[in-house]
Each structure stands twice: as structure tokens, then as C-alpha cells.
Amino acid sequence: MKANFIIITVMGLLFMSNFIESQESNILDNIIKKNKDQLTPVINHPDKYELQIIFTKINRDNADQPSLNTFSYNEIPDKYFYPASTVKFPAAVLTLEKLNDLNKERLNMFTHLSIDSVYKGHVSFSKDFKNECGYPNIANYIKQIFLVSDNESFNRLYDFLGQKEINSRLQKRGFKNTNIVHRLSVARTSKQNMETNPINFFDKENNLIYKQAAGFDSSDVKLKLKNTIKGKGYFSSGKLVNEPKDFSQNNFFSLRDQHNLMMRIMKPELFSKDQRFNLTEEDYAFLKKYMCMLPKESGCPKYDSTEYYDGYVKFLMFGDTKQPIPENIKIYSKSGLAYGYLTDNVYVVDEKNKIEFFLSATIHVNENGIYNDDKYEYDEIGLPFLAELGRIIYNYEKGRR
């Protein structure tokens, strides 16, 4: 008994979370069953909506040390879903890690950079380019990724990392069910997504301090995923193609890997050294700051709060409302929305009510089975479900000791 207590409270690692999950697997099921009426129609047809949920309950002992108990609902690790913008989360983490690994004097997330273009269709900007926030840098790209899920910012980080490095770094840290192989919101062939542009970094006097050459490489990851052929048609170049859409060459970021990444960033002390990323305390603080910051709180760039309301990228708990998020609730998250898929991965903290938990969920809403027609039931089904699910878990946590 004493040995088991030591293992659970001191180690607090991922495999122990899975152990506890197998011992108490009914908790998430019970929460869902008790609130089934609030989660219809999705909960009545979890396979139709490709629903997966992972919830981690956090217990603290008398010394305020946390232990993690993880539960899942309808989780199918090898079933494909499109992760959309959730892939920006690992890109941000890995970019900071790469900067630390390079260990170059004056090279950090705030260093001014420029990107050249040596491949067809890529966009460049010179060292003299400025926007409203000054010279471009890694910090601003990461900031915009979490504030408003900016696609261009992700694509710049993709250039810095490259396809092979993204996935090899994730593999090294134990993320075995993820393969990030393309940019977002720009049309690129598989070959073009293997290309990365040259990037130059400059000091405050505009002197070149680091140069990264253009690259060409591919991911070594080979995943065996089910259900990569989806729907009954899709639009391509404005024309309807009457055949299922093949997602086998698209990004994949499993829900379990998303959930685990959030836990490792928010609670790195609970994981072994080889599971932690090479990040500084300043890196963790920076990530956490912008993972929970709301668009209206940003000084630069400034965002219109009517367009970028509090719940704009906070699907769980607040995705179905434009009302302000209460000040006592902090949501650290990275969501994604595309092709009818909605996914969110959050760490929720309410210090006033002594609440904290991890929650990840994905859902697919595409009633007509056609992709790229902009007819998805986001507002009718997807966002209301995720918001209600978040509130149900929050209320469960509020009601327990």
C-alpha cells in the first residue's frame, strides 16, 4: 500500500495516469451519463460525430502536490481526424526548443528576422520589413498563434523547423501518434511542403547574427491510421468532385498527444527529464501568458473585440457565446477548426473556486458529407456541444472536494 502511494504521488507521470484511468474508467462515463440530455444529439451518436474526449482530474495532497488521473470517452487512437490549427501548439513549443538548442549569442525569440524565397509560391520579406508591431520575430508569431490562431504565423515557424525536424523532435519526446507534414491555408504540393525557405536573424544594429539555409526534407513518420477516406465529395478549384476526400497526406495530431502536450507544458515538473522539452523558465512563462491571454488584452497587435471575442478560440466552456469570460477563469488552450472538425485542448484554472483540470475533445460536423463547401454545423451543433461539455466538467469539479 505504501509503495503504491509513493508511485502515484511522487512519479505523477503519463503511464501512471493511464494506470489510474484503467482503475477508475467509469468517472467520465458517469459524468456524461448524468448530463446526457444537455449533450444531445452528439452523445447519442458518438461515432457519427467522431467524438473523442479525454479528461484529467487533478488531486492535490496536504503539501499541495498534484497527481493526475486521466479518463477517456470513445477514444480511438488510430482513427483519423483533421487536427486543423491544433498543430500550431507543438510548432510553438518546438521553435522555442530549437532556439535553445542552437544556443547562439543574441539569438532568441525576440530576435529580428527576415525570410527569403527560393521556391515557387513562397512569400518573402526583407530585413527592412516592419509592421505595426515592429520587426517580425518568433515571439510575435507565437503570440498571434495563441491569441487568434494566425495561419501565416504558423507557416513561418514551419519554415524555421522544417517537416522532418518537427516530427523527429516530437518522436524524441514520446509523441508517437502525430505527423505534421504541411502548412495551413496555402495550397502546396507534398513536395513543396518538404521545402523550407532561408531565414536570417539580425541584431539591433541590423547585423546578421545567424543564417539558416533553405532546406528540403520529409517526415520519417509512418502512421497506420483508419478512416482517412472521408465523406462523399469535395470542392476543388471551385468544382465539385463526386468522390470521397482522401486525408491520408494531411496533418495528424492525435487527441492523446494533444492532451499530453498540454500537461507537459503546464505541469513539466511531473514528467521525467527525457519527456520534458528543452525550455527555460522564461519560455514556459511566455507560452502560458499567451495561451490564456484574450485577444482584447493584446496591446500589439490590437484586435477588434467584436470579431475576436473572448471565446473566439476557447471552444470548451465559451465557444457558443460572445459574452466576456469571467475574470476568475483562466483557460490555457489551443483549438482548431476546419473541414467540419472542431478540436480543443485546455487547462482550466479557477483560483476563486479552487478548480483546475485538463480537458481535450474533438468532434466532426458535416451532415452533407461534402468538404470545402463551407456548410458545416459549427454553430448549430459543434460549438454548443463543446461549450456545454466544458461547463459540465467545470461544474463537476466545482462540486467535488
TIMIBA-27359 format. One record per residue (C-alpha): residue in three letters; x, y, z. Coordinates in Angstrom, 1 decimal. Example, Ala and Ser with C-alpha at 12.3 -4.5 7.8 and 13.67 -1.06 7.14 Angstrom:
   type       c1       c2       c3
    ALA     12.3     -4.5      7.8
    SER     13.7     -1.1      7.1
//
This chain:
   type       c1       c2       c3
    MET      0.0      0.0      0.0
    LYS      2.8      2.4      0.9
    ALA      4.7      1.6     -2.3
    ASN      1.6      2.3     -4.4
    PHE      1.1      5.6     -2.7
    ILE      4.7      6.7     -3.4
    ILE      4.4      5.7     -7.0
    ILE      1.2      7.6     -7.6
    THR      2.1     10.8     -5.8
    VAL      5.8     11.2     -6.5
    MET      6.1      9.9    -10.1
    GLY      2.9     11.5    -11.4
    LEU      3.9     10.5    -14.9
    LEU      1.9      9.7    -18.0
    PHE      2.0      5.9    -17.6
    MET      0.7      6.3    -14.1
    SER     -2.2      8.4    -15.4
    ASN     -3.1      5.6    -17.8
    PHE     -2.9      3.1    -14.8
    ILE     -5.3      5.2    -12.8
    GLU     -7.5      5.5    -15.8
    SER     -7.9      1.7    -16.1
    GLN     -8.8      1.6    -12.4
    GLU    -11.4      4.4    -12.4
    SER    -12.6      4.4    -16.0
    ASN    -16.2      5.0    -15.1
    ILE    -15.8      8.6    -13.9
    LEU    -16.0     10.3    -17.3
    ASP    -18.7      7.9    -18.4
    ASN    -20.7      8.7    -15.3
    ILE    -20.4     12.4    -15.8
    ILE    -21.6     12.1    -19.4
    LYS    -24.5      9.8    -18.5
    LYS    -25.7     12.2    -15.8
    ASN    -25.7     15.1    -18.3
    LYS    -26.8     13.2    -21.4
    ASP    -29.8     15.4    -22.1
    GLN    -27.5     18.5    -22.3
    LEU    -25.2     16.8    -24.8
    THR    -27.7     15.6    -27.3
    PRO    -27.7     14.9    -30.3
    VAL    -23.9     14.3    -30.3
    ILE    -23.7     12.0    -27.3
    ASN    -26.4      9.7    -28.8
    HIS    -24.3      9.2    -31.9
    PRO    -20.6      9.5    -30.9
    ASP    -19.4      7.5    -33.9
    LYS    -21.3      9.6    -36.4
    TYR    -19.8     12.8    -34.9
    GLU    -16.4     11.1    -34.5
    LEU    -16.4     12.2    -30.9
    GLN    -13.4     11.7    -28.6
    ILE    -12.9     13.1    -25.1
    ILE    -10.0     13.0    -22.6
    PHE    -10.3     14.4    -19.1
    THR     -7.7     14.7    -16.4
    LYS     -8.7     15.2    -12.8
    ILE     -6.1     16.9    -10.6
    ASN     -5.9     16.0     -7.0
    ARG     -3.6     17.8     -4.5
    ASP     -2.3     16.3     -1.3
    ASN     -1.7     18.2      2.0
    ALA      1.6     19.5      0.7
    ASP     -0.2     20.9     -2.4
    GLN      1.5     18.4     -4.7
    PRO     -0.7     17.4     -7.7
    SER     -1.4     13.9     -9.0
    LEU     -3.1     13.3    -12.4
    ASN     -6.0     10.9    -13.0
    THR     -6.9     10.6    -16.7
    PHE    -10.1      9.2    -18.2
    SER    -11.3      8.9    -21.8
    TYR    -14.5      8.6    -23.7
    ASN    -14.8      6.9    -27.1
    GLU    -11.1      7.4    -27.7
    ILE     -9.8      5.7    -30.8
    PRO     -6.1      6.5    -31.2
    ASP     -5.7      5.2    -34.8
    LYS     -8.9      6.8    -36.1
    TYR     -8.1      9.8    -38.3
    PHE     -9.5     13.3    -37.7
    TYR     -8.2     16.5    -39.1
    PRO     -6.4     18.5    -36.4
    ALA     -6.6     21.9    -38.1
    SER     -4.9     24.6    -36.1
    THR     -4.1     22.5    -33.1
    VAL     -0.8     21.6    -34.8
    LYS      0.4     25.2    -34.1
    PHE      0.8     24.3    -30.4
    PRO      3.7     21.9    -30.9
    ALA      5.2     24.2    -33.5
    ALA      5.4     27.0    -31.0
    VAL      6.9     24.7    -28.3
    LEU      9.5     23.2    -30.7
    THR     10.5     26.5    -32.1
    LEU     11.5     27.7    -28.6
    GLU     13.3     24.4    -28.0
    LYS     15.2     24.8    -31.3
    LEU     16.4     28.3    -30.3
    ASN     17.7     26.9    -27.1
    ASP     19.4     24.0    -28.8
    LEU     21.1     26.4    -31.2
    ASN     22.5     28.3    -28.2
    LYS     23.7     31.3    -30.3
    GLU     24.5     34.6    -28.7
    ARG     21.8     37.2    -29.2
    LEU     19.6     34.6    -30.9
    ASN     16.2     34.3    -29.1
    MET     12.5     34.6    -29.7
    PHE     12.7     38.4    -29.9
    THR     15.5     38.5    -32.5
    HIS     14.5     40.4    -35.7
    LEU     14.3     38.0    -38.7
    SER     13.7     38.0    -42.5
    ILE     12.7     35.2    -44.8
    ASP     13.9     34.8    -48.3
    SER     12.0     32.8    -51.0
    VAL     13.9     30.4    -53.2
    TYR     10.9     28.1    -54.1
    LYS      7.9     28.9    -56.3
    GLY      4.9     30.2    -54.5
    HIS      6.6     31.1    -51.2
    VAL      6.4     34.6    -49.7
    SER      9.5     36.5    -48.6
    PHE     10.2     39.8    -46.8
    SER     13.5     41.7    -46.3
    LYS     15.3     42.7    -43.2
    ASP     13.8     46.2    -43.6
    PHE     10.2     45.0    -43.4
    LYS      8.2     46.3    -40.4
    ASN      4.6     46.0    -39.4
    GLU      2.6     47.8    -36.7
    CYS      4.4     45.8    -34.0
    GLY      7.9     46.4    -35.4
    TYR     10.3     43.9    -36.9
    PRO      9.0     40.3    -37.3
    ASN     10.2     37.8    -34.7
    ILE      9.4     34.4    -33.3
    ALA      7.8     35.8    -30.2
    ASN      5.1     37.7    -32.2
    TYR      4.4     34.6    -34.3
    ILE      3.8     32.5    -31.2
    LYS      1.7     35.3    -29.6
    GLN     -0.6     35.5    -32.7
    ILE     -0.9     31.7    -32.9
    PHE     -2.5     31.6    -29.4
    LEU     -4.4     34.9    -29.5
    VAL     -6.2     34.4    -32.8
    SER     -4.8     31.2    -34.3
    ASP     -3.0     33.1    -37.1
    ASN     -2.1     30.7    -40.0
    GLU      0.7     32.8    -41.5
    SER      2.5     32.8    -38.2
    PHE      2.4     29.0    -38.1
    ASN      3.7     28.8    -41.6
    ARG      6.7     31.0    -40.6
    LEU      7.5     28.6    -37.7
    TYR      7.1     25.7    -40.1
    ASP      9.8     27.3    -42.3
    PHE     12.1     27.6    -39.3
    LEU     11.6     24.0    -38.2
    GLY     11.0     22.0    -41.4
    GLN      8.9     18.9    -41.8
    LYS     11.4     16.3    -40.7
    GLU     12.6     18.3    -37.6
    ILE      9.1     18.9    -36.4
    ASN      8.3     15.2    -36.3
    SER     11.7     13.9    -35.2
    ARG     11.6     16.3    -32.2
    LEU      8.1     15.1    -31.3
    GLN      9.1     11.4    -31.7
    LYS     12.1     12.0    -29.4
    ARG      9.8     13.3    -26.6
    GLY      7.4     10.3    -27.0
    PHE      4.7     11.7    -29.2
    LYS      4.4      8.7    -31.4
    ASN      0.9      9.3    -32.9
    THR      1.5     12.6    -34.7
    ASN      2.7     13.6    -38.1
    ILE      2.8     17.3    -39.2
    VAL      3.5     17.5    -42.9
    HIS      2.0     20.7    -44.3
    ARG      1.4     24.4    -43.9
    LEU     -2.0     25.8    -43.4
    SER     -4.4     27.9    -45.6
    VAL     -2.0     27.9    -48.6
    ALA     -2.1     25.5    -51.5
    ARG      1.1     23.4    -51.5
    THR      2.0     20.1    -53.1
    SER      3.5     17.4    -50.9
    LYS      6.9     18.2    -52.4
    GLN      6.5     21.9    -51.7
    ASN      5.7     21.2    -48.1
    MET      9.1     19.5    -47.8
    GLU     10.7     22.8    -48.8
    THR     11.7     25.5    -46.3
    ASN     13.0     29.0    -47.1
    PRO     16.2     30.6    -45.9
    ILE     15.8     32.6    -42.7
    ASN     18.2     35.3    -41.5
    PHE     18.4     36.7    -38.0
    PHE     19.7     40.2    -37.2
    ASP     20.8     42.1    -34.1
    LYS     19.6     45.5    -33.1
    GLU     22.0     47.2    -35.4
    ASN     20.7     45.0    -38.3
    ASN     23.9     42.9    -38.4
    LEU     23.4     39.3    -39.5
    ILE     24.0     37.0    -36.5
    TYR     22.5     33.7    -37.7
    LYS     21.6     32.3    -41.1
    GLN     19.6     29.2    -41.7
    ALA     19.8     27.9    -45.3
    ALA     16.9     26.7    -47.4
    GLY     16.0     23.1    -46.7
    PHE     14.3     20.1    -48.3
    ASP     13.4     17.0    -46.2
    SER     10.5     14.8    -45.4
    SER      9.0     13.3    -42.3
    ASP     10.1      9.8    -41.4
    VAL      6.9      9.0    -39.5
    LYS      4.6      6.4    -41.0
    LEU      1.3      6.1    -39.1
    LYS     -1.2      3.4    -39.7
    LEU     -4.5      5.3    -39.4
    LYS     -8.1      4.2    -40.1
    ASN    -10.8      6.2    -41.8
    THR     -8.6      8.6    -43.8
    ILE    -11.1      8.5    -46.7
    LYS    -14.0     10.8    -45.7
    GLY    -17.4     11.9    -47.0
    LYS    -18.9     11.6    -50.4
    GLY    -17.4     14.7    -52.2
    TYR    -15.4     17.8    -52.1
    PHE    -14.8     21.1    -53.9
    SER    -11.5     21.6    -55.7
    SER    -10.8     24.8    -57.7
    GLY    -14.4     25.7    -57.4
    LYS    -15.7     22.4    -58.8
    LEU    -17.4     19.6    -57.0
    VAL    -15.6     16.3    -57.2
    ASN    -18.1     13.5    -56.5
    GLU    -15.8     11.1    -54.7
    PRO    -14.6     10.9    -51.0
    LYS    -11.8     13.1    -49.8
    ASP     -8.5     11.5    -49.1
    PHE     -6.9     12.8    -45.9
    SER     -4.0     10.3    -45.8
    GLN     -1.5     13.0    -46.8
    ASN     -2.8     15.6    -44.3
    ASN     -1.5     16.5    -40.8
    PHE     -2.4     14.3    -37.9
    PHE     -2.1     15.2    -34.2
    SER     -3.9     12.6    -32.0
    LEU     -6.1     13.7    -29.2
    ARG     -4.0     11.9    -26.7
    ASP     -0.8     13.6    -27.9
    GLN     -2.5     16.9    -27.7
    HIS     -3.7     16.3    -24.2
    ASN     -0.2     15.1    -23.1
    LEU      1.5     18.1    -24.6
    MET     -0.8     20.4    -22.7
    MET      0.1     18.6    -19.4
    ARG      3.8     18.7    -20.1
    ILE      3.8     22.4    -20.7
    MET      1.5     23.3    -17.8
    LYS      3.0     20.7    -15.3
    PRO      6.5     19.9    -16.6
    GLU      7.7     19.0    -13.1
    LEU      5.5     15.9    -13.1
    PHE      7.4     14.4    -16.1
    SER     10.8     12.8    -16.4
    LYS     13.7     14.7    -17.9
    ASP     13.5     12.9    -21.3
    GLN      9.8     13.7    -21.5
    ARG     10.3     17.4    -20.9
    PHE     11.2     19.9    -23.7
    ASN     14.4     21.9    -23.6
    LEU     12.7     25.1    -22.4
    THR     13.7     27.8    -20.0
    GLU     11.5     29.2    -17.2
    GLU     11.1     32.2    -19.4
    ASP      9.9     30.1    -22.3
    TYR      7.3     28.4    -20.1
    ALA      6.1     31.7    -18.7
    PHE      5.8     33.2    -22.3
    LEU      3.8     30.2    -23.5
    LYS      1.5     30.3    -20.6
    LYS      0.9     34.0    -20.8
    TYR     -0.3     33.9    -24.4
    MET     -2.1     30.5    -24.1
    CYS     -4.5     32.1    -21.7
    MET     -4.5     35.8    -22.9
    LEU     -7.7     37.0    -24.6
    PRO     -7.5     39.0    -27.9
    LYS     -8.9     42.1    -26.2
    GLU     -5.9     42.1    -23.8
    SER     -3.3     42.3    -26.5
    GLY     -1.5     45.7    -26.9
    CYS      0.1     44.8    -30.2
    PRO     -1.4     43.8    -32.5
    LYS     -4.7     45.2    -31.3
    TYR     -7.8     43.1    -32.1
    ASP    -11.4     44.2    -32.7
    SER    -13.3     42.5    -29.8
    THR    -16.5     42.2    -31.8
    GLU    -14.7     39.9    -34.2
    TYR    -12.2     38.4    -31.8
    TYR    -14.4     38.0    -28.8
    ASP    -13.3     36.2    -25.6
    GLY    -14.5     32.7    -26.7
    TYR    -13.1     33.1    -30.3
    VAL    -10.6     30.3    -29.8
    LYS    -11.9     29.0    -26.4
    PHE    -14.4     26.3    -27.7
    LEU    -14.6     24.4    -24.4
    MET    -16.9     26.3    -22.0
    PHE    -17.2     29.5    -24.1
    GLY    -17.4     28.6    -27.8
    ASP    -21.1     29.2    -28.0
    THR    -21.2     32.7    -26.6
    LYS    -19.7     36.2    -27.2
    GLN    -20.1     37.2    -23.6
    PRO    -16.9     38.0    -21.6
    ILE    -15.2     35.2    -19.8
    PRO    -15.3     35.8    -16.0
    GLU    -12.0     37.1    -14.7
    ASN    -11.6     34.3    -12.2
    ILE    -11.5     31.7    -15.0
    LYS     -8.2     31.2    -16.9
    ILE     -8.2     28.9    -20.0
    TYR     -4.9     27.8    -21.4
    SER     -5.6     26.3    -24.8
    LYS     -5.1     25.7    -28.5
    SER     -8.1     24.9    -30.6
    GLY     -8.6     24.0    -34.3
    LEU    -11.5     24.3    -36.7
    ALA    -11.6     23.1    -40.4
    TYR    -13.3     20.6    -42.7
    GLY    -16.1     20.3    -40.1
    TYR    -13.7     19.2    -37.4
    LEU    -13.6     21.1    -34.1
    THR    -11.0     20.3    -31.6
    ASP     -9.9     22.0    -28.3
    ASN     -7.3     21.1    -25.7
    VAL     -7.5     23.1    -22.5
    TYR     -6.1     23.5    -19.0
    VAL     -8.7     25.4    -16.9
    VAL     -7.9     27.2    -13.7
    ASP    -10.3     29.0    -11.4
    GLU     -8.4     30.0     -8.3
    LYS    -11.5     31.6     -6.7
    ASN    -13.3     28.2     -6.6
    LYS    -10.2     26.0     -6.3
    ILE    -10.8     24.4     -9.7
    GLU     -8.2     23.0    -12.2
    PHE     -8.5     20.3    -14.8
    PHE     -7.3     19.2    -18.3
    LEU     -9.9     18.5    -21.0
    SER     -9.5     17.7    -24.7
    ALA    -12.2     16.9    -27.2
    THR    -12.8     16.6    -30.9
    ILE    -16.0     16.4    -32.9
    HIS    -16.9     16.3    -36.6
    VAL    -20.0     18.1    -38.1
    ASN    -20.5     17.7    -41.8
    GLU    -24.1     16.5    -42.4
    ASN    -24.0     16.6    -46.2
    GLY    -20.6     14.8    -46.5
    ILE    -19.2     17.4    -48.8
    TYR    -15.9     19.2    -47.9
    ASN    -14.9     22.7    -48.8
    ASP    -18.5     23.9    -49.4
    ASP    -18.5     25.9    -46.1
    LYS    -21.6     24.0    -45.0
    TYR    -20.7     22.7    -41.6
    GLU    -22.8     22.6    -38.5
    TYR    -20.3     24.5    -36.3
    ASP    -22.8     27.0    -34.7
    GLU    -25.7     24.6    -34.6
    ILE    -24.0     21.5    -33.1
    GLY    -20.2     21.6    -32.8
    LEU    -19.6     24.7    -30.7
    PRO    -22.7     24.3    -28.5
    PHE    -21.6     20.8    -27.7
    LEU    -18.0     21.6    -26.8
    ALA    -19.1     24.6    -24.7
    GLU    -21.6     22.6    -22.8
    LEU    -19.1     19.7    -22.3
    GLY    -16.6     22.2    -20.8
    ARG    -19.2     23.7    -18.5
    ILE    -20.3     20.2    -17.3
    ILE    -16.8     19.2    -16.4
    TYR    -16.2     22.6    -14.7
    ASN    -19.4     22.1    -12.6
    TYR    -18.4     18.6    -11.8
    GLU    -15.1     19.9    -10.5
    LYS    -16.8     22.7     -8.6
    GLY    -19.0     20.2     -6.8
    ARG    -16.2     17.9     -5.6
    ARG    -13.6     18.4     -2.8
//
